[in-house]
Amino acid sequence: MKSSNFFLKSIIISLLIIGCDKKEKDFPMNSTTSSDRDYYENLALTKGDTSAYYNLNTYYMDYPIEGILYSAIIMANKYEYHLAYLNVYEALTSQDHKIGVSELEKLDKTTREIALEYLKKGAEKGNKECKRILGNHYLEGVYLDKDVVKGKQLLEEGEK
């Protein structure tokens, strides 16, 4: 009886080990490899998967922000994802997620206008960081017509 229980337990443990070994990952847990990046990018761009895009965004935090520009434009234009609008703005202005830093002055007029349009659309879609940055631009009045009321309102909405 003891040997049959031992044998049965051994079979169950073996099946568990084999079963765990053969499981396919439905969603990669580590977003640091290029194959995971490709996986996330494919899900985001073909299905509008915002979780995959978020993981892709996280992947690019360790790399120059310009690397996400293509994916960000697609996610913004095709799926209207609020984070993608911010990423387009940041990629065009080379901010690399530096809070309070604007490099709009380095851009030609057309690219600056494109960057600001994506920022405005991101704010309209509810992105808090877009609202904060846009609010500051309205308060400064350098690249947009100065509008203190609108600027303060956007800053408040960005802090909620």
C-alpha positions, 0 to 999 in steps of 0.5 A: 500500500505504501509503495502504491501511494508513493508511486501515485504521488510520484506520477502526480508530481511528474505530471505537474512538473511536465505540465508546468514546463509545457505551458505556453506563456499567454503574455510575457512577464518580462518586457526587457527583451526584444522578442517581448518588445515585438510581442507587445508591439504586435498586440498593440498595433494590430489589436489596440491592446492598451496593456501591451502598449503600456508594457511597450512604453515601459520597455522604451523608458530605458531607451531613447523615447524616439524609439516608440514614435512609430508605435505611438503614432499608430496607437494615437491615430488608429486607437486614440489611446491617451498615453500614445499622444503623450509619447508622440509629443515627448518623442518629437520634443526629445523630453525623455520623461523629464518633468517641466522640460520643454524642447519645443524651441529646437523644433521647426515650426511644422514639427512644433505644431504637430507636437502641440496638436498631439499634446492637445489631443492627449489632454482631450482624451484625459491624459493628466500629463498632457493636461499639465504640460499643455496648461504650462504652455498656455500660462507661458504663452510662448508657443500658444496664445497666452490663456491664464484661465485655460492654463490653470484649469488644465493644471488643476485637471492634471493634478486630479 
